[in-house]
Amino acid sequence: MSRARLNLFIQPEHARRLDELAVHRGVSKSSIVAAALASFLSPDAGDQREAALARRLDRLSRQFDKLDRDQNILIETMSLYVRYFLTVYPAMPEAQQDAARAQGKQRFAQFVDQLARHLQRGHSLVREVHEEWFPAPQDDPDAQDAEDGGRHVS
């Protein structure tokens, strides 16, 4: 096969990187430039890269939407709990406050232990509640992400 000879002018930085790549891969600079030119001129290469990028962006968008949903659920849950606690819980007499603080520390330690066990198992209460109320259809791509381990809030 005959090849056409070209004299090209490129930036010194590109020339240095081309030299390094040729040495690293053990191939000629001409073969690297030929492969890059073939890829650039191929009509399918750009479409394939664009399609792959679009798939990744779609997946990231779905993951971001799930994170946003989970965060909104978490914020609403905390807000409702705080409002309920502040409006329902009666004021405590001064004499009982030390005992209540001690009991609160103990309950908080139990809560942290329980939370640690829950997180170590990789479960998400937000996801469990959401799936209980809104079960995902089997052909839903979002459901597939969850099956693939796409945990977002644990």
N, C-alpha and C positions, 0 to 999 in steps of 0.2 A: 504494500500500500504506500502510495506516495503522500507526502505531507507538504504543506505549504510553509515556507519560512516567513516568520513575522519578526519584526524588530519593534519591541514595545517599550514605552517609557512608563515606569510606575514610581510611586513614592518610595523613598529610601526605606521607610519603615516597613512597607509591604514587601520590598525586596529582601530585607533582613528576615522577616517572618517566613517568606517562601523558602529561603535557604535553610532555615531551622527545620521547617516541616519536611523538606526533602531529605535532610540528613536523618531526622528522627524516624521517618517511615522507610528510608532506604530506597527511595524512588527518585526519578529525575524531576527537575522543576517543570519540564515540558509536560510530563504526564499529569502533574498536579494542575497546571494551568488548563490542559485539555479537558480534564474531568470537571473542573469548575466551569469552564465555558460550555461544556455539554449540558451540565445541570442547569445553567443559566438560560440556555437556549431551548431546553426541553419545555414544551407547552404543558406537560402534565406535572412537572416538578413544582411549579408555582401553585397549581391548583391543589396538589396533594398537601403541600405545606399549609396552604390556606385552610383546607378542610380539617387538617389535624389541629390547627390553631383554633378554629371555630369550635371543634368538639371539646377541646380543653377549656375554652372560655365558657361554653355552655355548662360544663361540669362545675367549673368554679362559681358560676352564677347560681346554680342550684345549691351548692354548698353554702354560699354566702346568704342566700334566702333562708336556708335552714338555720344558720347561725342567728340571723336577724329574728326569725320566729322564736327560736329558743330564748334569745335574750329578752324579747318582749314578754314572753311567758314568765320568765324569771323576775323581771322588774314588776310586772303586775302582781305576781304571787307575793313578793316581798312587800309591796305597797299595801295590798289587802291585809296581810298579816299584821303589819305595823299599825294600820288604822284600827283593825279589830282589837289588837292588844291594848292600844292606848285608850280606846273608848270603853272596853268591857272590863279590863283588869282594875279592881278597886285599889285605892291608895292603901298603903300598908302602915300600920302604927309604928312609931319610932322603936318601940321595944322589940318588935319582931324583925327588924331590918337586918341585923347581923345574922340571924338564923336563916333568913331568906337568901342573903348573899352566899352563905356557905352552901345551901342547897342549890342555888343557881350555878355556882362553880362546879359542883358535882354533876349536875344535869348537863352543863355545857361540855364537860370532859366526856361524858357518855355520848353526847351528840357528835363530838369530833371523832371519837372512836368509830361510831356507826358510819359516819360520813367516809372515813378512811377505808373501812371495809367495803362500802358500796363502790367507791371509786376504784379500788383495787380489782374488784370483779369486772370493771369496765361497763357497768350499767349506768343508765341515765334515767332518773326519775321523770324528767321533763319528757324524754322520748317515750317512756313507758305510758305516761298519762296521755300523751298525744296519740300514740298508737291504739290505746284502749278506746279513746273517743272517736278517732278518725282512722280506722284501719286502712292501710294502703292496698290498692288492687295489685295483683301479682304481676301485671305487665307494666306497672309504673316504673320508669327509669329511676325515680327518686328512691323507690323501695329497693331497687337493686343496689344503689349506692350504700344504703343502710346495711344490706346484707354483706357488702364487700368490706365492711369495717369502717365506713365513713362516719366515725363518731365526731360529734361537734361539741356537745355540752355534756359533761359527765358529772 
